[in-house]
Structure formats: C-alpha cells, structure tokens
C-alpha cells in the first residue's frame, strides 16, 4: 500500500486462512476521505472473482472488483447496510 502504510494480521496459525486485519484508521481516512471509516472487518478468499460473482448471484450488494498493485478486493454490504471488505490472499 506504499512506503508509509502497514497493517497487522492476526490468525490462529501460519497455515490458517482466517485472519483478523487491523489497519490504521487515519490511513484509511486518507484513502477514502469521503467516508467516516473504512470497513473495519475484512474477510479473505483465495478466489476473489468467483466469490464476487457468487455474492452478486445470491443478491448481496457488492461494489466493483478493485485491482490494486498489492491485490484484488471488493466491498460488500450486509442486510443492515454495514460495510465489509473481501480481499484475495494467495
């Protein structure tokens, strides 16, 4: 995400796929100043394009797939309008 950016990932083991990712709130506000906060809960998958398509087919509100230098991701919303992020980890 650039030379000034970093994040912390916590997971049950090196082999575990599920992790909790902590970003600096001030960094996320710089990335998307029009929003009060970036999604604070992130999920990961090893097949982002398939997950994006499957969520759309199941009626989940999803944003466009973002292709960044450090990976792909997209925002999605639950039934209450809460915002989450799904990113690809390979």
Gaussian input, Z-matrix of N, CA and C with variables (Angstrom, degrees):
# hf/3-21g

backbone

0 1
 N
 C     1     B1
 C     2     B2     1     A1
 N     3     B3     2     A2     1     D1
 C     4     B4     3     A3     2     D2
 C     5     B5     4     A4     3     D3
 N     6     B6     5     A5     4     D4
 C     7     B7     6     A6     5     D5
 C     8     B8     7     A7     6     D6
 N     9     B9     8     A8     7     D7
 C    10    B10     9     A9     8     D8
 C    11    B11    10    A10     9     D9
 N    12    B12    11    A11    10    D10
 C    13    B13    12    A12    11    D11
 C    14    B14    13    A13    12    D12
 N    15    B15    14    A14    13    D13
 C    16    B16    15    A15    14    D14
 C    17    B17    16    A16    15    D15
 N    18    B18    17    A17    16    D16
 C    19    B19    18    A18    17    D17
 C    20    B20    19    A19    18    D18
 N    21    B21    20    A20    19    D19
 C    22    B22    21    A21    20    D20
 C    23    B23    22    A22    21    D21
 N    24    B24    23    A23    22    D22
 C    25    B25    24    A24    23    D23
 C    26    B26    25    A25    24    D24
 N    27    B27    26    A26    25    D25
 C    28    B28    27    A27    26    D26
 C    29    B29    28    A28    27    D27
 N    30    B30    29    A29    28    D28
 C    31    B31    30    A30    29    D29
 C    32    B32    31    A31    30    D30
 N    33    B33    32    A32    31    D31
 C    34    B34    33    A33    32    D32
 C    35    B35    34    A34    33    D33
 N    36    B36    35    A35    34    D34
 C    37    B37    36    A36    35    D35
 C    38    B38    37    A37    36    D36
 N    39    B39    38    A38    37    D37
 C    40    B40    39    A39    38    D38
 C    41    B41    40    A40    39    D39
 N    42    B42    41    A41    40    D40
 C    43    B43    42    A42    41    D41
 C    44    B44    43    A43    42    D42
 N    45    B45    44    A44    43    D43
 C    46    B46    45    A45    44    D44
 C    47    B47    46    A46    45    D45
 N    48    B48    47    A47    46    D46
 C    49    B49    48    A48    47    D47
 C    50    B50    49    A49    48    D48
 N    51    B51    50    A50    49    D49
 C    52    B52    51    A51    50    D50
 C    53    B53    52    A52    51    D51
 N    54    B54    53    A53    52    D52
 C    55    B55    54    A54    53    D53
 C    56    B56    55    A55    54    D54
 N    57    B57    56    A56    55    D55
 C    58    B58    57    A57    56    D56
 C    59    B59    58    A58    57    D57
 N    60    B60    59    A59    58    D58
 C    61    B61    60    A60    59    D59
 C    62    B62    61    A61    60    D60
 N    63    B63    62    A62    61    D61
 C    64    B64    63    A63    62    D62
 C    65    B65    64    A64    63    D63
 N    66    B66    65    A65    64    D64
 C    67    B67    66    A66    65    D65
 C    68    B68    67    A67    66    D66
 N    69    B69    68    A68    67    D67
 C    70    B70    69    A69    68    D68
 C    71    B71    70    A70    69    D69
 N    72    B72    71    A71    70    D70
 C    73    B73    72    A72    71    D71
 C    74    B74    73    A73    72    D72
 N    75    B75    74    A74    73    D73
 C    76    B76    75    A75    74    D74
 C    77    B77    76    A76    75    D75
 N    78    B78    77    A77    76    D76
 C    79    B79    78    A78    77    D77
 C    80    B80    79    A79    78    D78
 N    81    B81    80    A80    79    D79
 C    82    B82    81    A81    80    D80
 C    83    B83    82    A82    81    D81
 N    84    B84    83    A83    82    D82
 C    85    B85    84    A84    83    D83
 C    86    B86    85    A85    84    D84
 N    87    B87    86    A86    85    D85
 C    88    B88    87    A87    86    D86
 C    89    B89    88    A88    87    D87
 N    90    B90    89    A89    88    D88
 C    91    B91    90    A90    89    D89
 C    92    B92    91    A91    90    D90
 N    93    B93    92    A92    91    D91
 C    94    B94    93    A93    92    D92
 C    95    B95    94    A94    93    D93
 N    96    B96    95    A95    94    D94
 C    97    B97    96    A96    95    D95
 C    98    B98    97    A97    96    D96
 N    99    B99    98    A98    97    D97
 C   100   B100    99    A99    98    D98
 C   101   B101   100   A100    99    D99
 N   102   B102   101   A101   100   D100
 C   103   B103   102   A102   101   D101
 C   104   B104   103   A103   102   D102
 N   105   B105   104   A104   103   D103
 C   106   B106   105   A105   104   D104
 C   107   B107   106   A106   105   D105
 N   108   B108   107   A107   106   D106
 C   109   B109   108   A108   107   D107
 C   110   B110   109   A109   108   D108
 N   111   B111   110   A110   109   D109
 C   112   B112   111   A111   110   D110
 C   113   B113   112   A112   111   D111
 N   114   B114   113   A113   112   D112
 C   115   B115   114   A114   113   D113
 C   116   B116   115   A115   114   D114
 N   117   B117   116   A116   115   D115
 C   118   B118   117   A117   116   D116
 C   119   B119   118   A118   117   D117
 N   120   B120   119   A119   118   D118
 C   121   B121   120   A120   119   D119
 C   122   B122   121   A121   120   D120
 N   123   B123   122   A122   121   D121
 C   124   B124   123   A123   122   D122
 C   125   B125   124   A124   123   D123
 N   126   B126   125   A125   124   D124
 C   127   B127   126   A126   125   D125
 C   128   B128   127   A127   126   D126
 N   129   B129   128   A128   127   D127
 C   130   B130   129   A129   128   D128
 C   131   B131   130   A130   129   D129
 N   132   B132   131   A131   130   D130
 C   133   B133   132   A132   131   D131
 C   134   B134   133   A133   132   D132
 N   135   B135   134   A134   133   D133
 C   136   B136   135   A135   134   D134
 C   137   B137   136   A136   135   D135
 N   138   B138   137   A137   136   D136
 C   139   B139   138   A138   137   D137
 C   140   B140   139   A139   138   D138
 N   141   B141   140   A140   139   D139
 C   142   B142   141   A141   140   D140
 C   143   B143   142   A142   141   D141
 N   144   B144   143   A143   142   D142
 C   145   B145   144   A144   143   D143
 C   146   B146   145   A145   144   D144
 N   147   B147   146   A146   145   D145
 C   148   B148   147   A147   146   D146
 C   149   B149   148   A148   147   D147
 N   150   B150   149   A149   148   D148
 C   151   B151   150   A150   149   D149
 C   152   B152   151   A151   150   D150
 N   153   B153   152   A152   151   D151
 C   154   B154   153   A153   152   D152
 C   155   B155   154   A154   153   D153
 N   156   B156   155   A155   154   D154
 C   157   B157   156   A156   155   D155
 C   158   B158   157   A157   156   D156
 N   159   B159   158   A158   157   D157
 C   160   B160   159   A159   158   D158
 C   161   B161   160   A160   159   D159
 N   162   B162   161   A161   160   D160
 C   163   B163   162   A162   161   D161
 C   164   B164   163   A163   162   D162
 N   165   B165   164   A164   163   D163
 C   166   B166   165   A165   164   D164
 C   167   B167   166   A166   165   D165
 N   168   B168   167   A167   166   D166
 C   169   B169   168   A168   167   D167
 C   170   B170   169   A169   168   D168
 N   171   B171   170   A170   169   D169
 C   172   B172   171   A171   170   D170
 C   173   B173   172   A172   171   D171
 N   174   B174   173   A173   172   D172
 C   175   B175   174   A174   173   D173
 C   176   B176   175   A175   174   D174
 N   177   B177   176   A176   175   D175
 C   178   B178   177   A177   176   D176
 C   179   B179   178   A178   177   D177
 N   180   B180   179   A179   178   D178
 C   181   B181   180   A180   179   D179
 C   182   B182   181   A181   180   D180
 N   183   B183   182   A182   181   D181
 C   184   B184   183   A183   182   D182
 C   185   B185   184   A184   183   D183
 N   186   B186   185   A185   184   D184
 C   187   B187   186   A186   185   D185
 C   188   B188   187   A187   186   D186
 N   189   B189   188   A188   187   D187
 C   190   B190   189   A189   188   D188
 C   191   B191   190   A190   189   D189
 N   192   B192   191   A191   190   D190
 C   193   B193   192   A192   191   D191
 C   194   B194   193   A193   192   D192
 N   195   B195   194   A194   193   D193
 C   196   B196   195   A195   194   D194
 C   197   B197   196   A196   195   D195
 N   198   B198   197   A197   196   D196
 C   199   B199   198   A198   197   D197
 C   200   B200   199   A199   198   D198
 N   201   B201   200   A200   199   D199
 C   202   B202   201   A201   200   D200
 C   203   B203   202   A202   201   D201
 N   204   B204   203   A203   202   D202
 C   205   B205   204   A204   203   D203
 C   206   B206   205   A205   204   D204
 N   207   B207   206   A206   205   D205
 C   208   B208   207   A207   206   D206
 C   209   B209   208   A208   207   D207
 N   210   B210   209   A209   208   D208
 C   211   B211   210   A210   209   D209
 C   212   B212   211   A211   210   D210
 N   213   B213   212   A212   211   D211
 C   214   B214   213   A213   212   D212
 C   215   B215   214   A214   213   D213
 N   216   B216   215   A215   214   D214
 C   217   B217   216   A216   215   D215
 C   218   B218   217   A217   216   D216
 N   219   B219   218   A218   217   D217
 C   220   B220   219   A219   218   D218
 C   221   B221   220   A220   219   D219
 N   222   B222   221   A221   220   D220
 C   223   B223   222   A222   221   D221
 C   224   B224   223   A223   222   D222
 N   225   B225   224   A224   223   D223
 C   226   B226   225   A225   224   D224
 C   227   B227   226   A226   225   D225
 N   228   B228   227   A227   226   D226
 C   229   B229   228   A228   227   D227
 C   230   B230   229   A229   228   D228
 N   231   B231   230   A230   229   D229
 C   232   B232   231   A231   230   D230
 C   233   B233   232   A232   231   D231
 N   234   B234   233   A233   232   D232
 C   235   B235   234   A234   233   D233
 C   236   B236   235   A235   234   D234
 N   237   B237   236   A236   235   D235
 C   238   B238   237   A237   236   D236
 C   239   B239   238   A238   237   D237
 N   240   B240   239   A239   238   D238
 C   241   B241   240   A240   239   D239
 C   242   B242   241   A241   240   D240
 N   243   B243   242   A242   241   D241
 C   244   B244   243   A243   242   D242
 C   245   B245   244   A244   243   D243
 N   246   B246   245   A245   244   D244
 C   247   B247   246   A246   245   D245
 C   248   B248   247   A247   246   D246
 N   249   B249   248   A248   247   D247
 C   250   B250   249   A249   248   D248
 C   251   B251   250   A250   249   D249
 N   252   B252   251   A251   250   D250
 C   253   B253   252   A252   251   D251
 C   254   B254   253   A253   252   D252
 N   255   B255   254   A254   253   D253
 C   256   B256   255   A255   254   D254
 C   257   B257   256   A256   255   D255
 N   258   B258   257   A257   256   D256
 C   259   B259   258   A258   257   D257
 C   260   B260   259   A259   258   D258
 N   261   B261   260   A260   259   D259
 C   262   B262   261   A261   260   D260
 C   263   B263   262   A262   261   D261
 N   264   B264   263   A263   262   D262
 C   265   B265   264   A264   263   D263
 C   266   B266   265   A265   264   D264
 N   267   B267   266   A266   265   D265
 C   268   B268   267   A267   266   D266
 C   269   B269   268   A268   267   D267

   B1=1.4523
   B2=1.5120
   B3=1.2972
   B4=1.4533
   B5=1.5124
   B6=1.3048
   B7=1.4634
   B8=1.5242
   B9=1.3445
   B10=1.4580
   B11=1.5241
   B12=1.3090
   B13=1.4565
   B14=1.5230
   B15=1.3075
   B16=1.4523
   B17=1.5127
   B18=1.3104
   B19=1.4551
   B20=1.5125
   B21=1.3086
   B22=1.4665
   B23=1.5145
   B24=1.3190
   B25=1.4586
   B26=1.5110
   B27=1.3208
   B28=1.4527
   B29=1.5236
   B30=1.3107
   B31=1.4578
   B32=1.5042
   B33=1.3205
   B34=1.4615
   B35=1.5302
   B36=1.3422
   B37=1.4675
   B38=1.5208
   B39=1.3275
   B40=1.4700
   B41=1.5223
   B42=1.3305
   B43=1.4606
   B44=1.5228
   B45=1.3172
   B46=1.4649
   B47=1.5107
   B48=1.3029
   B49=1.4514
   B50=1.5193
   B51=1.3173
   B52=1.4624
   B53=1.5100
   B54=1.3260
   B55=1.4602
   B56=1.5218
   B57=1.2992
   B58=1.4536
   B59=1.5204
   B60=1.3342
   B61=1.4597
   B62=1.5231
   B63=1.3379
   B64=1.4533
   B65=1.5241
   B66=1.3261
   B67=1.4551
   B68=1.5246
   B69=1.2926
   B70=1.4504
   B71=1.5309
   B72=1.3350
   B73=1.4597
   B74=1.5289
   B75=1.3322
   B76=1.4698
   B77=1.5295
   B78=1.3278
   B79=1.4634
   B80=1.5237
   B81=1.3177
   B82=1.4572
   B83=1.5285
   B84=1.3357
   B85=1.4596
   B86=1.5284
   B87=1.3348
   B88=1.4619
   B89=1.5257
   B90=1.3265
   B91=1.4615
   B92=1.5277
   B93=1.3398
   B94=1.4562
   B95=1.5280
   B96=1.3340
   B97=1.4723
   B98=1.5231
   B99=1.3201
   B100=1.4625
   B101=1.5258
   B102=1.3279
   B103=1.4516
   B104=1.5166
   B105=1.2969
   B106=1.4709
   B107=1.5218
   B108=1.3125
   B109=1.4703
   B110=1.5164
   B111=1.2930
   B112=1.4603
   B113=1.5206
   B114=1.3287
   B115=1.4647
   B116=1.5303
   B117=1.3098
   B118=1.4615
   B119=1.5185
   B120=1.3296
   B121=1.4589
   B122=1.5167
   B123=1.3247
   B124=1.4574
   B125=1.5149
   B126=1.3135
   B127=1.4537
   B128=1.5221
   B129=1.3161
   B130=1.4615
   B131=1.5203
   B132=1.3190
   B133=1.4517
   B134=1.5251
   B135=1.3039
   B136=1.4604
   B137=1.5345
   B138=1.3508
   B139=1.4710
   B140=1.5329
   B141=1.3107
   B142=1.4635
   B143=1.5236
   B144=1.3246
   B145=1.4621
   B146=1.5220
   B147=1.3265
   B148=1.4578
   B149=1.5283
   B150=1.3280
   B151=1.4610
   B152=1.5297
   B153=1.3227
   B154=1.4681
   B155=1.5256
   B156=1.3177
   B157=1.4606
   B158=1.5273
   B159=1.3193
   B160=1.4718
   B161=1.5293
   B162=1.3215
   B163=1.4603
   B164=1.5240
   B165=1.3342
   B166=1.4714
   B167=1.5265
   B168=1.3316
   B169=1.4631
   B170=1.5251
   B171=1.3278
   B172=1.4614
   B173=1.5251
   B174=1.3244
   B175=1.4457
   B176=1.5134
   B177=1.3285
   B178=1.4631
   B179=1.5236
   B180=1.3301
   B181=1.4651
   B182=1.5223
   B183=1.3356
   B184=1.4603
   B185=1.5222
   B186=1.3230
   B187=1.4553
   B188=1.5254
   B189=1.3233
   B190=1.4597
   B191=1.5313
   B192=1.3067
   B193=1.4539
   B194=1.5252
   B195=1.3184
   B196=1.4665
   B197=1.5226
   B198=1.3103
   B199=1.4592
   B200=1.5207
   B201=1.3351
   B202=1.4532
   B203=1.5367
   B204=1.3304
   B205=1.4699
   B206=1.5303
   B207=1.3205
   B208=1.4687
   B209=1.5227
   B210=1.3458
   B211=1.4598
   B212=1.5148
   B213=1.3357
   B214=1.4577
   B215=1.5246
   B216=1.3525
   B217=1.4608
   B218=1.5206
   B219=1.3337
   B220=1.4568
   B221=1.5191
   B222=1.3206
   B223=1.4582
   B224=1.5203
   B225=1.3380
   B226=1.4626
   B227=1.5230
   B228=1.3361
   B229=1.4542
   B230=1.5255
   B231=1.3293
   B232=1.4548
   B233=1.5320
   B234=1.3215
   B235=1.4670
   B236=1.5318
   B237=1.3397
   B238=1.4646
   B239=1.5201
   B240=1.3281
   B241=1.4537
   B242=1.5198
   B243=1.3522
   B244=1.4645
   B245=1.5176
   B246=1.3164
   B247=1.4588
   B248=1.5300
   B249=1.3334
   B250=1.4617
   B251=1.5215
   B252=1.3096
   B253=1.4603
   B254=1.5185
   B255=1.3195
   B256=1.4632
   B257=1.5082
   B258=1.3301
   B259=1.4724
   B260=1.5138
   B261=1.3140
   B262=1.4567
   B263=1.5140
   B264=1.3139
   B265=1.4562
   B266=1.5178
   B267=1.3080
   B268=1.4785
   B269=1.4947
   A1=111.36
   A2=118.55
   A3=121.38
   A4=110.79
   A5=115.70
   A6=120.39
   A7=113.49
   A8=119.02
   A9=121.62
   A10=112.66
   A11=118.10
   A12=121.27
   A13=111.31
   A14=114.19
   A15=120.50
   A16=108.60
   A17=116.22
   A18=121.36
   A19=108.66
   A20=115.48
   A21=122.06
   A22=107.30
   A23=116.87
   A24=121.86
   A25=108.96
   A26=115.27
   A27=121.58
   A28=107.63
   A29=116.59
   A30=121.59
   A31=110.53
   A32=117.27
   A33=120.49
   A34=114.51
   A35=117.72
   A36=120.86
   A37=108.40
   A38=116.43
   A39=120.32
   A40=111.43
   A41=117.26
   A42=121.67
   A43=112.91
   A44=117.91
   A45=121.53
   A46=111.04
   A47=116.19
   A48=120.83
   A49=111.61
   A50=118.23
   A51=122.09
   A52=110.44
   A53=116.10
   A54=120.75
   A55=109.49
   A56=115.99
   A57=124.13
   A58=106.15
   A59=117.02
   A60=121.20
   A61=108.94
   A62=116.81
   A63=122.67
   A64=109.05
   A65=116.11
   A66=122.54
   A67=109.43
   A68=117.07
   A69=122.40
   A70=108.37
   A71=117.41
   A72=121.11
   A73=111.19
   A74=116.98
   A75=119.12
   A76=111.06
   A77=117.78
   A78=121.04
   A79=110.57
   A80=117.02
   A81=120.35
   A82=111.01
   A83=117.52
   A84=120.26
   A85=110.78
   A86=117.68
   A87=121.25
   A88=110.31
   A89=116.75
   A90=121.66
   A91=111.59
   A92=116.39
   A93=121.06
   A94=109.24
   A95=117.79
   A96=120.49
   A97=113.99
   A98=117.78
   A99=119.58
   A100=112.51
   A101=116.86
   A102=121.18
   A103=109.74
   A104=115.64
   A105=120.02
   A106=109.64
   A107=116.86
   A108=120.56
   A109=109.64
   A110=115.52
   A111=123.46
   A112=107.78
   A113=119.43
   A114=118.72
   A115=110.50
   A116=115.45
   A117=118.80
   A118=112.14
   A119=117.54
   A120=120.77
   A121=107.75
   A122=115.61
   A123=121.96
   A124=108.96
   A125=115.08
   A126=121.81
   A127=107.21
   A128=116.50
   A129=118.96
   A130=110.48
   A131=114.29
   A132=122.55
   A133=108.53
   A134=116.78
   A135=119.64
   A136=111.56
   A137=117.48
   A138=121.70
   A139=108.89
   A140=116.30
   A141=122.30
   A142=112.45
   A143=118.13
   A144=120.19
   A145=111.06
   A146=117.29
   A147=121.46
   A148=111.10
   A149=117.36
   A150=121.34
   A151=110.65
   A152=117.15
   A153=122.36
   A154=109.97
   A155=116.41
   A156=120.91
   A157=111.15
   A158=117.45
   A159=121.30
   A160=110.92
   A161=117.21
   A162=119.89
   A163=110.66
   A164=117.91
   A165=121.26
   A166=110.46
   A167=116.36
   A168=120.68
   A169=112.03
   A170=117.04
   A171=121.64
   A172=112.60
   A173=117.88
   A174=121.77
   A175=115.87
   A176=117.35
   A177=120.63
   A178=108.23
   A179=116.75
   A180=120.23
   A181=107.84
   A182=116.67
   A183=122.35
   A184=109.70
   A185=116.08
   A186=122.25
   A187=108.36
   A188=115.98
   A189=120.46
   A190=110.86
   A191=116.24
   A192=123.13
   A193=108.73
   A194=117.07
   A195=122.30
   A196=109.56
   A197=116.08
   A198=121.38
   A199=107.26
   A200=115.42
   A201=122.53
   A202=108.52
   A203=117.98
   A204=119.93
   A205=113.28
   A206=116.69
   A207=120.85
   A208=113.02
   A209=118.27
   A210=120.54
   A211=112.45
   A212=115.33
   A213=121.43
   A214=109.63
   A215=115.29
   A216=120.63
   A217=109.13
   A218=115.43
   A219=120.66
   A220=109.66
   A221=114.61
   A222=122.67
   A223=108.32
   A224=115.62
   A225=120.51
   A226=108.74
   A227=115.50
   A228=121.73
   A229=110.34
   A230=115.94
   A231=119.24
   A232=109.43
   A233=116.26
   A234=120.78
   A235=112.85
   A236=117.28
   A237=121.09
   A238=112.82
   A239=117.02
   A240=120.79
   A241=114.68
   A242=117.32
   A243=119.78
   A244=109.73
   A245=115.81
   A246=123.12
   A247=110.93
   A248=115.53
   A249=122.77
   A250=108.53
   A251=115.99
   A252=121.24
   A253=108.31
   A254=115.83
   A255=121.73
   A256=106.95
   A257=116.15
   A258=120.04
   A259=108.86
   A260=115.06
   A261=120.49
   A262=110.04
   A263=115.61
   A264=123.12
   A265=107.70
   A266=115.64
   A267=119.51
   A268=109.68
   D1=10.36
   D2=-178.80
   D3=114.36
   D4=169.78
   D5=-173.64
   D6=-71.86
   D7=-24.36
   D8=-178.63
   D9=-93.73
   D10=-3.56
   D11=-173.62
   D12=-100.15
   D13=145.47
   D14=172.99
   D15=-155.03
   D16=164.13
   D17=174.68
   D18=-148.76
   D19=165.20
   D20=179.94
   D21=-116.81
   D22=130.53
   D23=175.23
   D24=-115.28
   D25=133.15
   D26=178.97
   D27=-123.17
   D28=130.64
   D29=178.35
   D30=-146.05
   D31=165.30
   D32=-177.30
   D33=-66.72
   D34=-25.09
   D35=178.16
   D36=-165.26
   D37=169.62
   D38=177.45
   D39=-63.38
   D40=-29.18
   D41=-177.73
   D42=-85.87
   D43=-16.68
   D44=-176.12
   D45=-69.58
   D46=142.50
   D47=-179.44
   D48=-87.78
   D49=-29.10
   D50=-178.27
   D51=-82.20
   D52=127.67
   D53=178.25
   D54=-137.55
   D55=157.49
   D56=171.59
   D57=-104.55
   D58=126.19
   D59=-176.43
   D60=-112.34
   D61=129.77
   D62=179.69
   D63=-114.97
   D64=120.62
   D65=177.56
   D66=-108.74
   D67=155.58
   D68=172.72
   D69=-69.57
   D70=124.18
   D71=-179.58
   D72=-60.73
   D73=-39.94
   D74=-179.39
   D75=-63.99
   D76=-36.79
   D77=177.10
   D78=-64.88
   D79=-43.30
   D80=-179.64
   D81=-66.67
   D82=-34.63
   D83=176.66
   D84=-66.72
   D85=-32.86
   D86=175.66
   D87=-68.27
   D88=-37.92
   D89=-178.82
   D90=-68.24
   D91=-38.82
   D92=-178.44
   D93=-135.48
   D94=73.77
   D95=-174.98
   D96=-62.92
   D97=-21.48
   D98=-179.36
   D99=-73.98
   D100=-11.03
   D101=179.61
   D102=-107.38
   D103=149.17
   D104=177.31
   D105=-67.15
   D106=-41.10
   D107=-179.68
   D108=-152.07
   D109=147.64
   D110=172.48
   D111=-72.59
   D112=155.84
   D113=177.17
   D114=-51.40
   D115=132.83
   D116=-177.68
   D117=-94.28
   D118=-9.52
   D119=177.02
   D120=-118.24
   D121=122.36
   D122=-179.84
   D123=-117.96
   D124=140.67
   D125=174.37
   D126=-115.89
   D127=162.01
   D128=179.49
   D129=-133.66
   D130=156.86
   D131=179.22
   D132=-146.02
   D133=161.17
   D134=175.16
   D135=-99.13
   D136=1.55
   D137=177.32
   D138=-142.13
   D139=79.83
   D140=-173.35
   D141=-64.80
   D142=-39.45
   D143=-177.41
   D144=-65.44
   D145=-41.49
   D146=177.44
   D147=-65.67
   D148=-42.72
   D149=179.05
   D150=-63.13
   D151=-42.18
   D152=179.69
   D153=-60.52
   D154=-48.31
   D155=-178.75
   D156=-65.43
   D157=-43.16
   D158=-178.69
   D159=-64.46
   D160=-40.69
   D161=178.34
   D162=-64.56
   D163=-41.97
   D164=177.17
   D165=-60.49
   D166=-45.00
   D167=-179.64
   D168=-63.05
   D169=-29.43
   D170=-179.66
   D171=-89.45
   D172=8.28
   D173=174.50
   D174=83.19
   D175=13.40
   D176=177.07
   D177=-78.27
   D178=135.68
   D179=175.81
   D180=-72.81
   D181=118.91
   D182=-179.18
   D183=-128.55
   D184=148.55
   D185=172.34
   D186=-87.30
   D187=174.01
   D188=178.19
   D189=-64.83
   D190=151.81
   D191=176.47
   D192=-69.76
   D193=124.54
   D194=179.77
   D195=-98.05
   D196=129.49
   D197=176.91
   D198=-109.04
   D199=106.57
   D200=-177.39
   D201=-107.14
   D202=163.74
   D203=178.23
   D204=-59.04
   D205=-27.16
   D206=-176.91
   D207=-99.90
   D208=2.18
   D209=177.51
   D210=146.85
   D211=-179.22
   D212=-179.75
   D213=-110.29
   D214=151.89
   D215=-178.98
   D216=-163.17
   D217=166.43
   D218=170.75
   D219=-154.30
   D220=155.80
   D221=177.66
   D222=-93.72
   D223=141.98
   D224=172.88
   D225=-139.06
   D226=165.33
   D227=-172.57
   D228=-127.15
   D229=143.92
   D230=174.12
   D231=-85.13
   D232=-178.10
   D233=-175.23
   D234=-66.00
   D235=-15.92
   D236=177.94
   D237=-98.19
   D238=3.27
   D239=179.01
   D240=87.00
   D241=6.07
   D242=176.43
   D243=-70.74
   D244=142.37
   D245=-173.05
   D246=-99.20
   D247=135.20
   D248=177.80
   D249=-133.41
   D250=165.80
   D251=178.80
   D252=-126.64
   D253=136.03
   D254=172.54
   D255=-115.36
   D256=127.28
   D257=-179.77
   D258=-123.31
   D259=161.44
   D260=179.76
   D261=-98.15
   D262=128.92
   D263=174.01
   D264=-121.47
   D265=125.43
   D266=178.12
   D267=-124.16

